[in-house]
């Protein structure tokens, strides 16, 4: 058997016909926020010129530049050092990562922008899913729906616990008004619209959404790495 380190990889190696693949950095149902040392980020003008640690994703970086940031790709293993040393002025992470990496110290102001949503994606091979009897397909769809609801509830509970823990430790969580959210969306709109209407990308999911249980709603862009 080929060496494997994650459950999907182990199953894939044991039974190739299952057509499984790895998504090792998925962070289910986590809304990402922006953290800074002193100033909340209420508007794109507050972001102007700030060096932002970000993920190696061209779409993300285009959006952040449109908001005024100077995005800088930094690997997760170097994130804590980059924050503690002042290499970056801002970072963007889910609250769970702020908690797990203990990042609130040097950057205690966390603006709850929900600018990206990390998702856990359940994907089936369309041809293989059409093979089992209808009752099996119905059971799979029901199980996926129930798992989706349970995961979202778990994510919300985790976020609430992490938010309280960070506030108890001295962090400040800042909510945006509807108008402030709208201003950020307007600044990023040319780039988020490009991602939403990419015909080649959308074609990958043709007729797949009801079974794959993709998120019913999410912010205008989605992230797939946990950190």
N, C-alpha and C positions, 0 to 999 in steps of 0.2 A: 504494500500500500504506500502511496506517496505520502511523505510527511505533511502534516497539516496542523494548524494551530488554532483554528476556530471551528465551531460545530458545523457550519455549512460546508467548510472545506473538507472536514472529515467525512461528512455524508457524501459529498461529491466524489471524493476519492474512492469510497466504498461502493458507490453505485452511480457510475457516470450517467445512466439513462435518466436519472432524476433531473438533469439539466440545472443543477444548482450553481450559484456563483456567490462570491463574497462581496459584502459591502462593509468593510471592517471599521469605517469611521462614522457609521450612522449614529445620530443622536436623536432619538424619537421625540417629535412634538415639542421641541424646545425653541422658544422665541429668543432671539439674540438682542442684546442691548449694547449700548455704548458707554464705556467707562473712561473717566478722566480724573486728573488729580485734584482740580479745584473748581472747575466751571461746568455746570450742566450744559447740555447741547440742545437748546430749545429751537434753533433755526440753522439753516445752512450757513449763515454768516458766522455762527459760533464755531463751525468746523473749519473755517478757512485757514489753510496752511498747516493744520495739525498733522503730524506723522501718525498714521493709524496702522497698527499691526493687523494684517488681514490674511486671508487664505489664498492659495495659488489658483485663483479663479478669475479669468479675464472679465467676465460679466460683473462680478462683484467689484472689481477694481474700477471699471468704468463708472459704475453707480457711485462709488465713494468719491471719485474725482469730481463727478458732477455736483456732489454735495459740498465740495471744497477741500476734502482731505487730500493728503499726500500718502496714498496707501503703500505699505511696505510689507512684503511677504516674509514671514518669520515662522520657522518650523515650530511645532508644538513643544518640542523638547527644549527650545530656546526661549519660549514665551516668558517664563517667570523671570529670567535674567534680563530680558529686554524691558520688561515692565519695571523691575527693581532698579535698573541702572539708568533709567530715563532715556533709553534709546528710542522709545516711542512716546508720543504725547497722549495717545488714546488706544483703546483696544475694543474689540467687539466679540462678546461671548454670551452664551446662555448663563443664567444665574447659577446653574449647577456647576459649571466650570469655574466660575468666580469662587464658589465655595470650595470645590475640590482642590483647586490650585492655590487657594488662599491669596487671591489677587486683590482683595479689596483694600489692603493696607496702603500701598503707594497710589492707588487710584480708587478712592472711596466714593466718588460721585458717579452713580450708575443711572443713566437716562434710559428709561424703559421704552425704547423706540419700536421694538418688534419689527425691525427692518428686514430681517431674514427669519425663515422658519426652517429648522432642521427637521427632517422627516425620516421615518423608517419605512422603506418602500418594500411592499410584498409584490413580487412579480412572478407570473406563471408563463410558461411557454404555451402560447395560444393553441397550437396544434395538439400538444399533449393534454391540455386541460379539456379539450373537446372529446377525448377518447373515453373517459370513464362514463358510466351510466348517469342519467340525469340526477338521481338521488344523491350520488357521490358528489357531483358538481354543486348541487344545492347545499350539501353539508359543508363543503369547502368554503363556499361563499358566506354562509352563516357564521362559520368559525372565524373567518377573516373579519367580518363585521363586528363580532363580539370582541375579538382581540383588539381591534381598532379602538372601540369605546373604552375598553379596560386600560389600554396604554395611554390614551389621552387623559383619563382620570388620574392615572399614576403620575403622569408628567405634571399635571396641574398641582397635585399634592406635593410633589418634589419641589416645584418652583416656589410654592408658598412657604415650605419649610426653609428652603435656602434663602429666600428673601428675609424672613424673620431672623435667621441666624446672622446674615450680613448686617442687618440693621442693629441687632444686639451687639455686634462687634464694632459698630461705629460707622458703617457705611450709610450713605444717603441715597435713597431710591427716588427718582424723579419721574413723574408721569407727564406725558405730553397732552396738551389740549387737542381737540379735534382740528382746530385751525393749524396748530403746529405740525401735526401729522400730515395735513393736506399740503403744507408748504414743502415738506421733505419729499412727498410723493411727486409733487409738480416738478421739483428740481431733477428728480431721478427718472421722470416719465419717459424721455426719449430712449433710455437704455432698458428700462423694465419692459416697455412695449416691444422692443426688439426680441427679448427672450420669450415673451408671451405669444408672439405671432410667428415664430420660426417654424415654417412649414415642415422642414426636415425633422425637427425635434418632435413636433406634435404628431407627425406621421408614425413615429415609433410606438405610440400608444393607441393607435387606431383600434377602436372597438374593445380596448382592454380595460378601460377605467372601471366598469361595474364590478369586475372580478378582482382586479388587482388591489382594490380598496385604497386608491390614492387619496390623499387628503381632500376633503370636500371643499375646504377653503383655506387659503394661506396668503401671507403677504405677497407682494409682487415679485419677489425672487425667493429662491429656496437654497439653503445650504446643505451640504451632505457630510461635512467633517465635524467631529464632535468638539474639537478644540479651536 
